[in-house]
Amino acid sequence: MDKLWAHLVKVQPAPEPWVVGVAALVALAVVGFTTPWHLSRGLITIAHEGGHALMALLTRRKLEGIRLHSDTSGVTLTRGRPTGPGMVLTALAGYLAPSLLGLGAAWLTSEGRITLLIWAVLLFLVCMLLLIRNLYGALILLATGGAVFALSMYAPGRIQQMVAFLAVWFLLFGGVRPIIELQRKRSRRQARDSDADQLARLTILPGGFYVFFFLLVAAASVAAGAYLMNPL
């Protein structure tokens, strides 16, 4: 057990400055261009629905399951009071989750805890798998978890480091784009049941306030993550 813990918390040397920069540029391209974003957006959905699920558990709502769909949408099913703080916090957590997970991952990478980060991701995916209630969701989680496990077992340390920084930047940038997409849909009245609009019905604040709040947290996470990962 001591050896396992020592392996998990071992510190990797600081990356070369170009590693952080190249990872940021690649992640920005993936998020910014339509085709790679469409192919990778499901990973952000996993984080989004995981945020809903975690907050539901923390607020003692009954979590019935998670569904992930091939169009990169998802839904987290909970039972409990239809109003109140628990429902509000559960609805809030989805759009905040990718950015906050990215910020936490940025802190781990800045400390050289790449192995710990990889195994934390694996644990997160296993917990999600236990809650999945559709075949596509199970397959996408198994594929993602298999790739992460292979990275941890077979990739050299430098490759793990590069992929870790790429994943962190992807979470940070990928936390921003869905919020912008949400507001575009809301402006066309195509997202009447979005998290922001549900929150508007649950509270006295308008949906636009929650979109702004989501975007503020996402932007602050990008700035804080960039500060933490700055190798200079």
N, C-alpha and C positions, 0 to 999 in steps of 0.2 A: 504493500500500500504506500509506503514511504517513497519507493522508487517511482511508482505511478504519479504521485503528487509532484515529486521533483521533476518528472518529465513534463507534466502539464504546466508548471510554473517556470520552467527554464526560460531564460531571457536570451533572445536572439540579438545579435549586434545591430546597431542602427543601420538603416538602409543608406545606400548612396542617394544623394539628392535627386538624381535623374529618375530613380525608381518611383518616388512619390509623384513627381511631375508627369511622367509618362502614364502612370496609373490614372491620374486625374484626367488627363486628356482623353484616354481611351474610354473611361467611364462617361465623360461628358459627351463623347461622340455616340456611345451606345444609347444614352438617354435622349440625346438631341435629335437623332435621325429616326425616321418613322419605322423602317424595317427592323433594325436591331432592337428598337424600343418595343415593338410589338412582340418580338421573339422573347424578350427578357422581362417584360412587364409582370409576368406571372410570379416572378420572385418577389416583387414588391407587394403583390397581392398576398403572398404567404405571410409577409411581415405585417401587413395591414390586418388580416384576419387574426393573426396571432395576437396582435395588440388588443383587439376586441375580446378574444377568448381569455387572455390573461386578466384583463380588467374585470370581466364578468366573474371570474373565480375570486379575485381579490375583494369584490363587492358582494360576494356570496349569492350571486345569481346562479341559477341552475343552468349549466352549460350542456346543451343537447347535442351539439356537434358543429362541424365546419364543412362547407362545401366549396371546392375550387373548380371553376369552369374553364373550358377551353378558350373562351373569349377573353380570358384573363380577369374576369369578374369573380367575386366570391361572396359568401354569406356566412355569418356566424349566428347560430340559432341558440337563443337563451330563453329561459322562463323566469318569471318573477314579476314584481310590480311593474306595470307599464309606464310608471312615472317615478320620479324621485332621484336622489343622488346616484344610486347604483346604475340606473338606466342612462343618466346623463354622462357619467364617467365612462361607461362602456361604449357609448356612441362617440365620445370624444377621442377614444384611444386609437381608433383605426388609422386615421390620417396622420396622427402624430408618431405612430409606432416605427415606420421605416427610418425617419429622421433621428429619433431618439436611440434606436438600435444602432444606427450608423455612428452616432456620437459616442455611445459606449464602446463600440468596436474601434473607433478612432483612438480612444484613450488606451485600450489594450495594445493596439499596434504601436502607439507612441512609446509604450513601456517595454516593447519587445516581446510581449506575451502572445506571440502568434499561435503557438500550440494550444494555449488555453482558449483563445478565440475560436479556433477550428473546432475544438471539442465542445465548446459552448453552443456553437451553431448546430453541431450534430445532436446534442441533447434537445435543443429547441425543435429540430425537425422530427425527432422521435416522439416528443410530446404532441406535436401537431398531428403526426400520423395516427396516434391513438384516438384523436378526436375527429378524424376525417370520416365523412359519411357518404362519399361517392367514389366511384372507381377512378375517374380521371384525377381527382385530388390525391388519391393514394399513389397513383402511378407517378405523378409529378413530384411528390415528396420523396418517393423511393429513388427516383432518378437523381434528384438533387442531393439527397443524402448519400447515395452511392458515389457521386462525383466528389463530394466533400471528404468522404471516408478514404477514397483512393488517393486524394491529395495528401491527406494526413499520413498515409501508410507508405506511399511510393515516391512522392515528389521530394526533391532536395530542398533543403532549408531556404535557399534563395528563391526558388520557384514558389514555395509556400508564402514567402514574404511578399512577393510581387502580386500573387493572386489575392492575398489578404488586403493589401492596399487598394487593389482594383475593386474588390467587393465593398470595402468601406466607402470609397468614393461613389460607387454605384448606389448604395443605400442613401447616401447624403443627397446626391443629385436626383436620384429616383424618388426621393420623398417629396421633391418640389413639383415635378411635372404632373402627377395625378391631381394635385390641388388646382393647378392652372386649368387642366382638362375639366375638372369639376365645375369651376366657375363658368367656363365656356358653355357647358351643358346647361347650367342653371340659367344663363342669360338667354338660352333658347327654350327654356321651360321643358327641358328633357330630363331633369333629375329631381323630380318632385319628392322622391323617397330617399334622397341622398342623406348621408350622415348629418350634413349641415342643416338640411331642411327638417330632419327628425329632431335635431337639437332645438331648432327654432320653435317647433311645436311643443317641446318639453319645457322650454324656458321663455323668458320675456324678451330675449334678444333675437334679432333677425338672423336669417341664415348667412347673410353676407358678413356679419361679424365673425361667425365661426370660420368661414373661408379665410378671412383676413388673419384670424388667430392661427389657423393651421399653417398659413404661409409664413407668418412671422416666426413661428417655432422652427419651421423647416429652414428658413434663411439663416436664423441664428445658429442652428445646428451645423450648417455648411461652414459658416464663419468660424465657429468654435472648433469644428473638426479640422479645418485647414490650419488653424493655429496650433492645435495639438500635434499634427503630423508634420509640421514644418521642420525639416531636418537641419536648417541653418541656425 
